[in-house]
Amino acid sequence: MLVSFFLLNTHRCSEAFHFFTECLVLLNRLPGQVSYFYEPIHPRLLVVGWHFFNCGVDCYDRSYFTESIQYHERGLDIFKEISSSSGEAWSHCYLGRALNGVCRYDEATEHLEIPGVTGDEKKTPGRKSL
């Protein structure tokens, strides 16, 4: 765990992510001990997830769609692991946009569609349709 924090603090987020993931897998195998270790890790993982998200947005804005996809996939994995619905939603949105940018339309649609929600329900509340 200490190695993960060291890598994160020295801006080697990719390596830190892999160590954090490995630690979470090992901690999930310990019955009843996860919450003791997980609570101090959770905020740092959230920061790592948003870091990957921001890097993905930056790559998307520069039209580096392949790199954007990689960053958003990593961020999405973290957000799923720590149950951050906001992070998951934003990652799905930008991952879909980046996949669309490399003409992977079927995959993009999977990330951009919300299951069970129709087009009318997606409209912003309070806004009138023209």
The first five atom37 places (N, CA, C, CB, O) and aatype in JSON, in Angstrom:
{
  "aatype": [12, 10, 19, 15, 13, 13, 10, 10, 2, 16, 8, 1, 4, 15, 6, 0, 13, 8, 13, 13, 16, 6, 4, 10, 19, 10, 10, 2, 1, 10, 14, 7, 5, 19, 15, 18, 13, 18, 6, 14, 9, 8, 14, 1, 10, 10, 19, 19, 7, 17, 8, 13, 13, 2, 4, 7, 19, 3, 4, 18, 3, 1, 15, 18, 13, 16, 6, 15, 9, 5, 18, 8, 6, 1, 7, 10, 3, 9, 13, 11, 6, 9, 15, 15, 15, 15, 7, 6, 0, 17, 15, 8, 4, 18, 10, 7, 1, 0, 10, 2, 7, 19, 4, 1, 18, 3, 6, 0, 16, 6, 8, 10, 6, 9, 14, 7, 19, 16, 7, 3, 6, 11, 11, 16, 14, 7, 1, 11, 15, 10],
  "atom_mask": [
    [1, 1, 1, 1, 1],
    [1, 1, 1, 1, 1],
    [1, 1, 1, 1, 1],
    [1, 1, 1, 1, 1],
    [1, 1, 1, 1, 1],
    [1, 1, 1, 1, 1],
    [1, 1, 1, 1, 1],
    [1, 1, 1, 1, 1],
    [1, 1, 1, 1, 1],
    [1, 1, 1, 1, 1],
    [1, 1, 1, 1, 1],
    [1, 1, 1, 1, 1],
    [1, 1, 1, 1, 1],
    [1, 1, 1, 1, 1],
    [1, 1, 1, 1, 1],
    [1, 1, 1, 1, 1],
    [1, 1, 1, 1, 1],
    [1, 1, 1, 1, 1],
    [1, 1, 1, 1, 1],
    [1, 1, 1, 1, 1],
    [1, 1, 1, 1, 1],
    [1, 1, 1, 1, 1],
    [1, 1, 1, 1, 1],
    [1, 1, 1, 1, 1],
    [1, 1, 1, 1, 1],
    [1, 1, 1, 1, 1],
    [1, 1, 1, 1, 1],
    [1, 1, 1, 1, 1],
    [1, 1, 1, 1, 1],
    [1, 1, 1, 1, 1],
    [1, 1, 1, 1, 1],
    [1, 1, 1, 0, 1],
    [1, 1, 1, 1, 1],
    [1, 1, 1, 1, 1],
    [1, 1, 1, 1, 1],
    [1, 1, 1, 1, 1],
    [1, 1, 1, 1, 1],
    [1, 1, 1, 1, 1],
    [1, 1, 1, 1, 1],
    [1, 1, 1, 1, 1],
    [1, 1, 1, 1, 1],
    [1, 1, 1, 1, 1],
    [1, 1, 1, 1, 1],
    [1, 1, 1, 1, 1],
    [1, 1, 1, 1, 1],
    [1, 1, 1, 1, 1],
    [1, 1, 1, 1, 1],
    [1, 1, 1, 1, 1],
    [1, 1, 1, 0, 1],
    [1, 1, 1, 1, 1],
    [1, 1, 1, 1, 1],
    [1, 1, 1, 1, 1],
    [1, 1, 1, 1, 1],
    [1, 1, 1, 1, 1],
    [1, 1, 1, 1, 1],
    [1, 1, 1, 0, 1],
    [1, 1, 1, 1, 1],
    [1, 1, 1, 1, 1],
    [1, 1, 1, 1, 1],
    [1, 1, 1, 1, 1],
    [1, 1, 1, 1, 1],
    [1, 1, 1, 1, 1],
    [1, 1, 1, 1, 1],
    [1, 1, 1, 1, 1],
    [1, 1, 1, 1, 1],
    [1, 1, 1, 1, 1],
    [1, 1, 1, 1, 1],
    [1, 1, 1, 1, 1],
    [1, 1, 1, 1, 1],
    [1, 1, 1, 1, 1],
    [1, 1, 1, 1, 1],
    [1, 1, 1, 1, 1],
    [1, 1, 1, 1, 1],
    [1, 1, 1, 1, 1],
    [1, 1, 1, 0, 1],
    [1, 1, 1, 1, 1],
    [1, 1, 1, 1, 1],
    [1, 1, 1, 1, 1],
    [1, 1, 1, 1, 1],
    [1, 1, 1, 1, 1],
    [1, 1, 1, 1, 1],
    [1, 1, 1, 1, 1],
    [1, 1, 1, 1, 1],
    [1, 1, 1, 1, 1],
    [1, 1, 1, 1, 1],
    [1, 1, 1, 1, 1],
    [1, 1, 1, 0, 1],
    [1, 1, 1, 1, 1],
    [1, 1, 1, 1, 1],
    [1, 1, 1, 1, 1],
    [1, 1, 1, 1, 1],
    [1, 1, 1, 1, 1],
    [1, 1, 1, 1, 1],
    [1, 1, 1, 1, 1],
    [1, 1, 1, 1, 1],
    [1, 1, 1, 0, 1],
    [1, 1, 1, 1, 1],
    [1, 1, 1, 1, 1],
    [1, 1, 1, 1, 1],
    [1, 1, 1, 1, 1],
    [1, 1, 1, 0, 1],
    [1, 1, 1, 1, 1],
    [1, 1, 1, 1, 1],
    [1, 1, 1, 1, 1],
    [1, 1, 1, 1, 1],
    [1, 1, 1, 1, 1],
    [1, 1, 1, 1, 1],
    [1, 1, 1, 1, 1],
    [1, 1, 1, 1, 1],
    [1, 1, 1, 1, 1],
    [1, 1, 1, 1, 1],
    [1, 1, 1, 1, 1],
    [1, 1, 1, 1, 1],
    [1, 1, 1, 1, 1],
    [1, 1, 1, 1, 1],
    [1, 1, 1, 0, 1],
    [1, 1, 1, 1, 1],
    [1, 1, 1, 1, 1],
    [1, 1, 1, 0, 1],
    [1, 1, 1, 1, 1],
    [1, 1, 1, 1, 1],
    [1, 1, 1, 1, 1],
    [1, 1, 1, 1, 1],
    [1, 1, 1, 1, 1],
    [1, 1, 1, 1, 1],
    [1, 1, 1, 0, 1],
    [1, 1, 1, 1, 1],
    [1, 1, 1, 1, 1],
    [1, 1, 1, 1, 1],
    [1, 1, 1, 1, 1]
  ],
  "atom_positions": [
    [[0.83, -1.17, 0.0], [0.0, 0.0, 0.0], [0.88, 1.25, 0.0], [-0.95, -0.01, 1.21], [0.59, 2.22, -0.71]],
    [[1.94, 1.24, 0.77], [2.83, 2.41, 0.83], [3.45, 2.72, -0.52], [3.92, 2.18, 1.86], [3.63, 3.88, -0.88]],
    [[3.78, 1.68, -1.26], [4.35, 1.88, -2.59], [3.34, 2.6, -3.49], [4.77, 0.51, -3.23], [3.71, 3.48, -4.27]],
    [[2.06, 2.24, -3.37], [1.02, 2.89, -4.17], [0.95, 4.38, -3.87], [-0.34, 2.24, -3.9], [0.88, 5.2, -4.79]],
    [[0.97, 4.72, -2.59], [0.91, 6.14, -2.21], [2.16, 6.89, -2.67], [0.74, 6.27, -0.7], [2.08, 8.04, -3.1]],
    [[3.32, 6.24, -2.58], [4.55, 6.87, -3.04], [4.46, 7.17, -4.53], [5.76, 5.97, -2.74], [4.79, 8.27, -4.97]],
    [[4.02, 6.18, -5.32], [3.9, 6.37, -6.77], [2.88, 7.45, -7.1], [3.51, 5.07, -7.45], [3.08, 8.24, -8.03]],
    [[1.8, 7.49, -6.35], [0.78, 8.51, -6.58], [1.34, 9.9, -6.29], [-0.46, 8.24, -5.71], [1.1, 10.84, -7.05]],
    [[2.07, 10.03, -5.19], [2.63, 11.33, -4.81], [3.78, 11.78, -5.7], [3.11, 11.27, -3.39], [4.13, 12.96, -5.71]],
    [[4.37, 10.85, -6.45], [5.43, 11.22, -7.38], [4.92, 11.26, -8.82], [6.61, 10.24, -7.27], [5.69, 11.16, -9.78]],
    [[3.6, 11.4, -8.96], [2.93, 11.6, -10.24], [3.13, 10.43, -11.21], [3.42, 12.86, -10.89], [3.2, 10.62, -12.43]],
    [[3.23, 9.24, -10.67], [3.26, 8.04, -11.5], [1.96, 7.28, -11.3], [4.5, 7.13, -11.15], [1.91, 6.19, -10.73]],
    [[0.9, 7.92, -11.78], [-0.46, 7.45, -11.51], [-0.76, 6.08, -12.12], [-1.46, 8.45, -12.01], [-1.49, 5.28, -11.54]],
    [[-0.22, 5.83, -13.27], [-0.5, 4.55, -13.92], [0.0, 3.39, -13.08], [0.15, 4.51, -15.31], [-0.72, 2.42, -12.87]],
    [[1.23, 3.49, -12.58], [1.77, 2.43, -11.73], [1.02, 2.37, -10.41], [3.27, 2.66, -11.48], [0.76, 1.28, -9.89]],
    [[0.68, 3.54, -9.86], [-0.05, 3.59, -8.59], [-1.39, 2.9, -8.74], [-0.26, 5.04, -8.12], [-1.82, 2.17, -7.84]],
    [[-2.07, 3.12, -9.87], [-3.37, 2.5, -10.11], [-3.26, 0.98, -10.06], [-3.93, 2.94, -11.47], [-4.09, 0.32, -9.44]],
    [[-2.24, 0.43, -10.7], [-2.07, -1.03, -10.71], [-1.82, -1.57, -9.31], [-0.92, -1.42, -11.63], [-2.37, -2.61, -8.95]],
    [[-1.01, -0.87, -8.51], [-0.76, -1.31, -7.14], [-2.01, -1.17, -6.27], [0.39, -0.51, -6.53], [-2.3, -2.06, -5.46]],
    [[-2.77, -0.09, -6.42], [-4.01, 0.08, -5.68], [-4.98, -1.05, -6.01], [-4.66, 1.45, -5.99], [-5.61, -1.63, -5.12]],
    [[-5.09, -1.36, -7.29], [-6.0, -2.43, -7.72], [-5.59, -3.76, -7.1], [-6.02, -2.54, -9.25], [-6.43, -4.51, -6.6]],
    [[-4.31, -4.05, -7.14], [-3.81, -5.29, -6.56], [-4.1, -5.34, -5.06], [-2.3, -5.42, -6.81], [-4.48, -6.39, -4.53]],
    [[-3.9, -4.22, -4.38], [-4.18, -4.17, -2.94], [-5.66, -4.4, -2.65], [-3.74, -2.82, -2.36], [-6.0, -5.1, -1.7]],
    [[-6.54, -3.82, -3.45], [-7.98, -4.01, -3.25], [-8.39, -5.46, -3.48], [-8.77, -3.1, -4.18], [-9.23, -5.99, -2.76]],
    [[-7.79, -6.1, -4.47], [-8.09, -7.51, -4.72], [-7.67, -8.34, -3.51], [-7.37, -8.0, -5.99], [-8.42, -9.21, -3.07]],
    [[-6.49, -8.08, -2.98], [-6.02, -8.82, -1.81], [-6.86, -8.52, -0.57], [-4.56, -8.48, -1.53], [-7.16, -9.42, 0.21]],
    [[-7.24, -7.26, -0.39], [-8.05, -6.9, 0.77], [-9.46, -7.5, 0.7], [-8.15, -5.39, 0.89], [-10.04, -7.82, 1.73]],
    [[-9.99, -7.66, -0.49], [-11.31, -8.27, -0.64], [-11.31, -9.73, -0.23], [-11.79, -8.14, -2.07], [-12.36, -10.3, 0.06]],
    [[-10.15, -10.34, -0.19], [-10.05, -11.75, 0.21], [-10.0, -11.9, 1.73], [-8.81, -12.38, -0.41], [-10.13, -13.01, 2.25]],
    [[-9.81, -10.8, 2.46], [-9.78, -10.85, 3.91], [-11.18, -10.65, 4.47], [-8.81, -9.78, 4.48], [-11.75, -9.57, 4.32]],
    [[-11.75, -11.67, 5.1], [-13.11, -11.52, 5.63], [-13.13, -10.57, 6.82], [-13.68, -12.88, 6.02], [-12.37, -10.75, 7.78]],
    [[-14.02, -9.58, 6.78], [-14.22, -8.67, 7.9], [-13.14, -7.61, 8.09], [0.0, 0.0, 0.0], [-13.29, -6.77, 8.98]],
    [[-12.1, -7.61, 7.32], [-11.0, -6.67, 7.5], [-11.01, -5.54, 6.48], [-9.69, -7.4, 7.41], [-10.27, -4.57, 6.62]],
    [[-11.84, -5.65, 5.48], [-11.79, -4.71, 4.37], [-12.08, -3.28, 4.83], [-12.78, -5.12, 3.3], [-11.37, -2.36, 4.44]],
    [[-13.11, -3.09, 5.64], [-13.49, -1.73, 6.01], [-12.38, -1.02, 6.77], [-14.76, -1.76, 6.85], [-12.22, 0.19, 6.63]],
    [[-11.6, -1.74, 7.56], [-10.51, -1.13, 8.31], [-9.47, -0.53, 7.37], [-9.86, -2.16, 9.22], [-8.96, 0.56, 7.63]],
    [[-9.15, -1.23, 6.3], [-8.15, -0.75, 5.35], [-8.75, 0.15, 4.28], [-7.45, -1.92, 4.69], [-8.1, 1.08, 3.79]],
    [[-10.0, -0.12, 3.92], [-10.6, 0.55, 2.77], [-10.92, 2.01, 3.04], [-11.85, -0.17, 2.37], [-10.77, 2.84, 2.14]],
    [[-11.35, 2.35, 4.24], [-11.75, 3.73, 4.54], [-10.64, 4.75, 4.26], [-12.17, 3.83, 5.99], [-10.92, 5.76, 3.63]],
    [[-9.38, 4.52, 4.71], [-8.34, 5.52, 4.4], [-7.95, 5.55, 2.92], [-7.11, 5.25, 5.23], [-7.41, 6.55, 2.44]],
    [[-8.21, 4.48, 2.19], [-7.8, 4.39, 0.79], [-8.83, 5.07, -0.12], [-7.62, 2.93, 0.38], [-8.46, 5.65, -1.14]],
    [[-10.09, 4.99, 0.24], [-11.19, 5.46, -0.6], [-11.0, 6.88, -1.13], [-12.47, 5.39, 0.16], [-11.12, 7.08, -2.34]],
    [[-10.69, 7.89, -0.28], [-10.52, 9.24, -0.83], [-9.37, 9.34, -1.84], [-10.28, 10.22, 0.29], [-9.46, 10.09, -2.81]],
    [[-8.31, 8.61, -1.59], [-7.18, 8.66, -2.53], [-7.55, 8.02, -3.86], [-5.96, 7.96, -1.93], [-7.15, 8.5, -4.92]],
    [[-8.31, 6.92, -3.8], [-8.74, 6.29, -5.04], [-9.66, 7.21, -5.83], [-9.43, 4.96, -4.76], [-9.61, 7.25, -7.06]],
    [[-10.49, 7.95, -5.13], [-11.37, 8.9, -5.8], [-10.55, 9.96, -6.52], [-12.33, 9.56, -4.78], [-10.88, 10.35, -7.64]],
    [[-9.49, 10.43, -5.88], [-8.6, 11.41, -6.5], [-7.92, 10.82, -7.74], [-7.53, 11.91, -5.49], [-7.8, 11.49, -8.76]],
    [[-7.49, 9.56, -7.64], [-6.85, 8.91, -8.78], [-7.86, 8.76, -9.92], [-6.28, 7.53, -8.38], [-7.53, 8.99, -11.08]],
    [[-9.08, 8.37, -9.58], [-10.12, 8.23, -10.61], [-10.38, 9.53, -11.34], [0.0, 0.0, 0.0], [-10.48, 9.55, -12.57]],
    [[-10.49, 10.63, -10.58], [-10.72, 11.93, -11.23], [-9.48, 12.4, -11.99], [-11.1, 12.99, -10.18], [-9.61, 13.11, -12.99]],
    [[-8.3, 12.01, -11.54], [-7.08, 12.35, -12.29], [-7.12, 11.7, -13.67], [-5.81, 11.9, -11.51], [-6.86, 12.34, -14.69]],
    [[-7.46, 10.4, -13.7], [-7.57, 9.7, -14.99], [-8.66, 10.33, -15.84], [-7.85, 8.2, -14.78], [-8.48, 10.5, -17.05]],
    [[-9.78, 10.69, -15.22], [-10.87, 11.32, -15.96], [-10.39, 12.62, -16.59], [-12.08, 11.58, -15.03], [-10.62, 12.85, -17.78]],
    [[-9.73, 13.48, -15.81], [-9.26, 14.76, -16.33], [-8.22, 14.59, -17.44], [-8.66, 15.59, -15.19], [-8.22, 15.34, -18.41]],
    [[-7.34, 13.61, -17.28], [-6.37, 13.33, -18.35], [-7.11, 12.88, -19.62], [-5.35, 12.24, -17.9], [-6.73, 13.26, -20.73]],
    [[-8.16, 12.09, -19.45], [-8.95, 11.64, -20.59], [-9.65, 12.79, -21.3], [0.0, 0.0, 0.0], [-9.7, 12.83, -22.53]],
    [[-10.19, 13.72, -20.51], [-10.84, 14.89, -21.1], [-9.82, 15.74, -21.85], [-11.55, 15.74, -20.0], [-10.1, 16.23, -22.94]],
    [[-8.64, 15.91, -21.25], [-7.59, 16.69, -21.91], [-7.2, 16.05, -23.24], [-6.37, 16.81, -20.99], [-7.05, 16.75, -24.24]],
    [[-7.03, 14.73, -23.25], [-6.69, 14.03, -24.5], [-7.83, 14.16, -25.51], [-6.39, 12.55, -24.23], [-7.58, 14.35, -26.7]],
    [[-9.06, 14.06, -25.04], [-10.22, 14.2, -25.94], [-10.23, 15.58, -26.58], [-11.54, 13.95, -25.17], [-10.45, 15.72, -27.78]],
    [[-9.99, 16.61, -25.78], [-9.99, 17.98, -26.29], [-8.9, 18.2, -27.33], [-9.82, 18.97, -25.15], [-9.03, 19.05, -28.2]],
    [[-7.84, 17.43, -27.24], [-6.73, 17.54, -28.2], [-6.87, 16.56, -29.36], [-5.4, 17.32, -27.49], [-5.97, 16.44, -30.2]],
    [[-8.0, 15.85, -29.4], [-8.29, 14.83, -30.43], [-7.38, 13.62, -30.36], [-8.18, 15.45, -31.8], [-7.15, 12.97, -31.38]],
    [[-6.86, 13.32, -29.18], [-6.09, 12.08, -28.95], [-7.08, 11.06, -28.39], [-4.86, 12.31, -27.97], [-7.06, 10.75, -27.2]],
    [[-7.93, 10.54, -29.27], [-9.05, 9.72, -28.82], [-8.61, 8.39, -28.23], [-9.99, 9.48, -29.97], [-9.2, 7.93, -27.25]],
    [[-7.59, 7.76, -28.79], [-7.12, 6.48, -28.28], [-6.62, 6.61, -26.85], [-6.02, 5.91, -29.17], [-6.95, 5.79, -26.0]],
    [[-5.83, 7.65, -26.58], [-5.33, 7.88, -25.24], [-6.48, 8.26, -24.3], [-4.27, 8.99, -25.26], [-6.5, 7.85, -23.13]],
    [[-7.43, 9.02, -24.81], [-8.59, 9.4, -24.01], [-9.36, 8.16, -23.57], [-9.5, 10.34, -24.8], [-9.79, 8.06, -22.42]],
    [[-9.54, 7.22, -24.47], [-10.25, 5.97, -24.16], [-9.52, 5.23, -23.04], [-10.37, 5.07, -25.41], [-10.16, 4.74, -22.11]],
    [[-8.2, 5.14, -23.13], [-7.43, 4.43, -22.1], [-7.59, 5.08, -20.73], [-5.95, 4.4, -22.48], [-7.8, 4.39, -19.74]],
    [[-7.5, 6.41, -20.68], [-7.65, 7.11, -19.4], [-9.06, 6.93, -18.83], [-7.34, 8.59, -19.58], [-9.22, 6.69, -17.64]],
    [[-10.07, 7.06, -19.69], [-11.44, 6.94, -19.2], [-11.77, 5.52, -18.76], [-12.42, 7.38, -20.29], [-12.53, 5.34, -17.81]],
    [[-11.21, 4.52, -19.41], [-11.42, 3.14, -18.97], [-10.8, 2.91, -17.6], [-10.83, 2.15, -19.99], [-11.4, 2.25, -16.75]],
    [[-9.61, 3.45, -17.37], [-8.98, 3.31, -16.06], [-9.79, 4.03, -14.99], [-7.54, 3.85, -16.09], [-10.02, 3.49, -13.91]],
    [[-10.21, 5.25, -15.29], [-11.01, 6.0, -14.33], [-12.33, 5.3, -14.04], [0.0, 0.0, 0.0], [-12.76, 5.24, -12.89]],
    [[-12.97, 4.76, -15.08], [-14.23, 4.06, -14.9], [-14.06, 2.84, -14.0], [-14.8, 3.63, -16.25], [-14.91, 2.57, -13.15]],
    [[-12.97, 2.1, -14.17], [-12.69, 0.95, -13.3], [-12.6, 1.37, -11.84], [-11.4, 0.25, -13.73], [-13.15, 0.71, -10.96]],
    [[-11.91, 2.45, -11.59], [-11.77, 2.94, -10.22], [-13.12, 3.38, -9.67], [-10.77, 4.11, -10.15], [-13.48, 3.01, -8.55]],
    [[-13.86, 4.15, -10.44], [-15.16, 4.64, -9.97], [-16.11, 3.48, -9.68], [-15.79, 5.58, -11.0], [-16.89, 3.53, -8.72]],
    [[-16.06, 2.43, -10.49], [-16.9, 1.25, -10.22], [-16.46, 0.57, -8.93], [-16.83, 0.25, -11.4], [-17.29, 0.16, -8.12]],
    [[-15.16, 0.47, -8.74], [-14.63, -0.21, -7.55], [-15.04, 0.5, -6.27], [-13.1, -0.28, -7.62], [-15.34, -0.16, -5.27]],
    [[-15.07, 1.82, -6.29], [-15.41, 2.56, -5.07], [-16.85, 3.06, -5.07], [-14.46, 3.74, -4.91], [-17.25, 3.82, -4.18]],
    [[-17.64, 2.63, -6.05], [-19.07, 2.96, -6.15], [-19.33, 4.46, -6.21], [-19.81, 2.38, -4.97], [-20.18, 4.98, -5.48]],
    [[-18.61, 5.15, -7.07], [-18.84, 6.58, -7.28], [-19.73, 6.74, -8.5], [-17.48, 7.36, -7.46], [-19.26, 6.7, -9.64]],
    [[-21.03, 6.92, -8.26], [-21.98, 7.0, -9.38], [-21.72, 8.22, -10.26], [-23.42, 7.03, -8.85], [-21.88, 8.16, -11.48]],
    [[-21.34, 9.32, -9.65], [-21.03, 10.52, -10.43], [-19.83, 10.29, -11.34], [-20.77, 11.72, -9.49], [-19.86, 10.63, -12.52]],
    [[-18.77, 9.7, -10.79], [-17.59, 9.4, -11.59], [-17.88, 8.42, -12.71], [0.0, 0.0, 0.0], [-17.39, 8.56, -13.83]],
    [[-18.7, 7.4, -12.39], [-19.08, 6.43, -13.42], [-19.84, 7.1, -14.55], [-19.92, 5.3, -12.81], [-19.57, 6.86, -15.72]],
    [[-20.81, 7.94, -14.19], [-21.63, 8.6, -15.21], [-20.8, 9.47, -16.13], [-22.72, 9.44, -14.54], [-20.93, 9.4, -17.35]],
    [[-19.93, 10.3, -15.55], [-19.09, 11.17, -16.38], [-18.11, 10.36, -17.22], [-18.32, 12.16, -15.5], [-17.86, 10.7, -18.37]],
    [[-17.56, 9.29, -16.66], [-16.62, 8.45, -17.42], [-17.33, 7.78, -18.59], [-15.99, 7.38, -16.5], [-16.78, 7.72, -19.7]],
    [[-18.55, 7.27, -18.36], [-19.3, 6.66, -19.46], [-19.56, 7.69, -20.56], [-20.63, 6.08, -18.95], [-19.44, 7.38, -21.74]],
    [[-19.92, 8.9, -20.17], [-20.22, 9.96, -21.14], [-19.01, 10.24, -22.03], [-20.65, 11.24, -20.41], [-19.11, 10.21, -23.25]],
    [[-17.87, 10.52, -21.41], [-16.69, 10.87, -22.2], [-16.08, 9.66, -22.9], [-15.64, 11.53, -21.32], [-15.48, 9.8, -23.97]],
    [[-16.22, 8.48, -22.31], [-15.74, 7.28, -22.98], [-16.54, 7.05, -24.25], [-15.82, 6.05, -22.05], [-15.99, 6.68, -25.29]],
    [[-17.84, 7.25, -24.18], [-18.67, 7.13, -25.37], [-18.3, 8.13, -26.44], [0.0, 0.0, 0.0], [-18.26, 7.8, -27.62]],
    [[-18.03, 9.36, -26.01], [-17.64, 10.4, -26.98], [-16.3, 10.05, -27.64], [-17.54, 11.78, -26.3], [-16.14, 10.23, -28.85]],
    [[-15.34, 9.56, -26.85], [-14.03, 9.22, -27.4], [-14.13, 8.02, -28.35], [-13.03, 8.92, -26.27], [-13.48, 7.99, -29.39]],
    [[-14.94, 7.02, -27.98], [-15.14, 5.87, -28.86], [-15.8, 6.29, -30.17], [-15.99, 4.8, -28.16], [-15.48, 5.75, -31.23]],
    [[-16.7, 7.24, -30.1], [-17.32, 7.78, -31.3], [-16.26, 8.45, -32.19], [-18.43, 8.78, -30.93], [-16.35, 8.39, -33.41]],
    [[-15.27, 9.09, -31.56], [-14.22, 9.76, -32.3], [-13.32, 8.83, -33.09], [0.0, 0.0, 0.0], [-12.68, 9.26, -34.05]],
    [[-13.26, 7.55, -32.69], [-12.45, 6.57, -33.43], [-13.35, 5.6, -34.19], [-11.53, 5.79, -32.46], [-12.93, 4.5, -34.57]],
    [[-14.59, 6.01, -34.42], [-15.56, 5.26, -35.23], [-15.92, 3.89, -34.67], [-15.02, 5.09, -36.62], [-16.22, 2.97, -35.43]],
    [[-15.87, 3.75, -33.36], [-16.32, 2.51, -32.71], [-17.73, 2.78, -32.17], [-15.31, 2.06, -31.54], [-17.95, 2.87, -30.96]],
    [[-18.67, 2.89, -33.1], [-19.99, 3.39, -32.8], [-20.8, 2.47, -31.88], [-20.74, 3.61, -34.07], [-21.5, 2.95, -30.99]],
    [[-20.71, 1.17, -32.09], [-21.48, 0.25, -31.25], [-21.04, 0.34, -29.79], [-21.33, -1.19, -31.75], [-21.87, 0.36, -28.88]],
    [[-19.73, 0.39, -29.57], [-19.22, 0.52, -28.21], [-19.59, 1.88, -27.62], [-17.69, 0.33, -28.2], [-19.92, 1.98, -26.44]],
    [[-19.53, 2.91, -28.44], [-19.88, 4.25, -27.97], [-21.33, 4.29, -27.52], [-19.64, 5.29, -29.08], [-21.65, 4.89, -26.49]],
    [[-22.21, 3.66, -28.29], [-23.63, 3.64, -27.95], [-23.87, 2.98, -26.6], [-24.42, 2.92, -29.03], [-24.72, 3.43, -25.84]],
    [[-23.12, 1.92, -26.3], [-23.26, 1.23, -25.01], [-22.98, 2.17, -23.84], [-22.32, 0.02, -24.94], [-23.62, 2.08, -22.79]],
    [[-22.04, 3.07, -24.02], [-21.68, 3.98, -22.93], [-22.57, 5.2, -22.88], [-20.24, 4.42, -23.09], [-22.73, 5.82, -21.82]],
    [[-23.17, 5.56, -24.0], [-23.97, 6.78, -24.04], [-25.45, 6.56, -23.76], [-23.81, 7.43, -25.37], [-26.16, 7.5, -23.42]],
    [[-25.91, 5.32, -23.91], [-27.32, 5.03, -23.63], [-27.51, 4.7, -22.16], [-27.82, 3.87, -24.52], [-26.66, 4.07, -21.53]],
    [[-28.64, 5.14, -21.64], [-28.99, 4.81, -20.26], [-30.09, 3.76, -20.33], [-29.45, 6.09, -19.44], [-31.17, 4.05, -20.84]],
    [[-29.85, 2.54, -19.83], [-30.85, 1.48, -19.94], [-32.17, 1.88, -19.28], [-30.32, 0.19, -19.32], [-32.18, 2.38, -18.15]],
    [[-33.28, 1.65, -19.99], [-34.59, 1.9, -19.43], [-35.03, 3.35, -19.43], [0.0, 0.0, 0.0], [-36.08, 3.67, -18.87]],
    [[-34.26, 4.24, -20.05], [-34.62, 5.66, -20.08], [-34.86, 6.05, -21.53], [-33.51, 6.55, -19.43], [-34.02, 5.82, -22.4]],
    [[-36.01, 6.65, -21.8], [-36.33, 7.06, -23.16], [-35.77, 8.44, -23.43], [-37.86, 7.06, -23.4], [-35.33, 9.13, -22.5]],
    [[-35.78, 8.85, -24.67], [-35.25, 10.16, -25.06], [-35.95, 11.3, -24.36], [0.0, 0.0, 0.0], [-35.31, 12.29, -24.01]],
    [[-37.27, 11.19, -24.16], [-38.02, 12.25, -23.48], [-37.59, 12.41, -22.03], [-39.51, 11.96, -23.54], [-37.58, 13.53, -21.51]],
    [[-37.23, 11.31, -21.38], [-36.84, 11.37, -19.97], [-35.44, 11.93, -19.79], [-36.93, 9.99, -19.35], [-35.08, 12.35, -18.69]],
    [[-34.63, 11.94, -20.85], [-33.27, 12.45, -20.76], [-33.22, 13.97, -20.8], [-32.44, 11.89, -21.87], [-32.19, 14.56, -20.46]],
    [[-34.3, 14.6, -21.21], [-34.31, 16.05, -21.31], [-34.15, 16.69, -19.94], [-35.61, 16.53, -21.96], [-34.58, 16.13, -18.93]],
    [[-33.53, 17.84, -19.92], [-33.31, 18.53, -18.67], [-34.63, 18.94, -18.04], [-32.42, 19.74, -18.89], [-35.47, 19.53, -18.72]],
    [[-34.84, 18.64, -16.76], [-36.11, 19.01, -16.11], [-36.3, 20.52, -16.14], [-36.15, 18.5, -14.66], [-35.34, 21.29, -15.98]],
    [[-37.53, 20.94, -16.36], [-37.84, 22.36, -16.34], [-37.67, 23.06, -17.67], [0.0, 0.0, 0.0], [-38.07, 24.22, -17.81]],
    [[-37.08, 22.4, -18.64], [-36.89, 23.02, -19.95], [-38.02, 22.59, -20.88], [-35.5, 22.64, -20.56], [-38.42, 21.42, -20.88]],
    [[-38.51, 23.51, -21.63], [-39.6, 23.21, -22.57], [-39.03, 22.81, -23.91], [-40.54, 24.41, -22.72], [-38.05, 23.38, -24.4]],
    [[-39.66, 21.81, -24.49], [-39.27, 21.36, -25.84], [-39.82, 22.33, -26.86], [-39.77, 19.91, -26.12], [-40.9, 22.89, -26.67]],
    [[-39.09, 22.53, -27.93], [-39.57, 23.4, -29.01], [-40.3, 22.62, -30.05], [-38.43, 24.16, -29.66], [-40.78, 23.18, -31.03]]
  ]
}
